[in-house]
Amino acid sequence: MSPCDDGEVIQHTSSGQGVPGIDEKLDAIGRAIVTIWDKVKCDCDAIAAIPEWWQVRVGANRPQLVVLYAEKQDDGKLGRTRWPVTIPWFNPRYRSQLKTRLPKYRKGQHQGLLVLNDNSKILVYAYTQVEAETVVKRLADLVQANQRPKPLAIAIGQRKGTPLKTVSVVPTIAHFYADGQQSAAPTWSEKLT
């Protein structure tokens, strides 16, 4: 231990060895902790403020399909980066149709957002407003009918801040979580490329 500026906690040296030496060191550490605590403890009335109720994150157990998109490079190969798109309340009857129903698109600064009936969301960033709206509509078609708002009210806007990379993307794999976050392992997965 190094000495404090005011000299109340002093450096302790011991020539003791074995268990008695360790005991002596521990006693010195304990005294130093008490001295430091006396200097830093608050003499005020501490009050912990907690809410009367805790907000629960919406949909921790709702079924979701997570689709990983990859950049399609000019030579036709796929880039290493993957971008997830989440589809809450995915209707599993569309599993066999994923390759044809999941859209390819260009990523960009235009946001398409659809809020479902339970306040869960489908969010996409596309190159144009029209493309963002089109992609969200295609993804909304995969949602269970009772969770889709009628009419579809897709919010479109331009993302601020650091520009996103503009690339053409294709769906590569889909993971379905039937019980949402109840299980970290997907119920099933489909390779899409």
Residue, then its C-alpha position, 0 to 999 in steps of 0.5 A: m500500500s502506498p501512503c495517503d497524502d494526509g498520512e492516515v493510511i501508512q505503508h505497512t511493512s512486515s517481516g512476518q512469514g507464513v500464516p502469522g505474516i499473512d495475518e498481520k498483512l490482512d489486519a493492516i489492510g482491514r485498518a486501511i479500508v476502515t480509514i478510507w471508508d470513514k473519509v469517503k462515506c456519505d453522511c447524507d440520507a441515501i434514498a434509492a428510487i425505484p419504479e412502482w412497476w418495471q417495464v417489460r420489453v415487448g415481445a421477449n417471447r414472441p416468435q421471430l424470424v431473423v434473416l441474415y443478408a450479405e453483400k452481393q459483390d460485382d463478381g457474384k460472390l457474397g461478402r463476409t459482412r452480414w446484416p440481420v433483418t427481424i420479422p416478428w410474428f413470422n408465419p411458419r407456413y411460409r418456411s418452404q417459400l422463403k427463397t422466393r418471398l424474401p426480397k433482395y434489395r440495396k441497403g442505404q439511408h432510407q428507413g422503412l418502419l412498420v409497427l405491428n399490432d403488438n408494437s413490435k417492428i420491422l425495420v429496413y434501411a434501403y437505397t431509396q424511399v420506394e425500395a424501403e417501402t417495397v421491402v417492408k411490404r414484402l416482409a409484412d406479407l410473411v407476418q401472421a395476419n392477426q399481427r399486421p395492422k390494417p391498413l399497413a402504415i409504413a413510416i418512411g424517413q431518411r437516416k441521419g448520422t454516419p452514412l450506411k454502406t450502399v450495397s446490394v444485399v441478398p438473404t443468406i440464412a434464416h433462423f426461426y425462434a418459435d419462443g422468442q428469447q426463451s431459447a437462444a437456439p433457433t427452432w429451425s434454420e434455412k439456408l437461402t443461398 
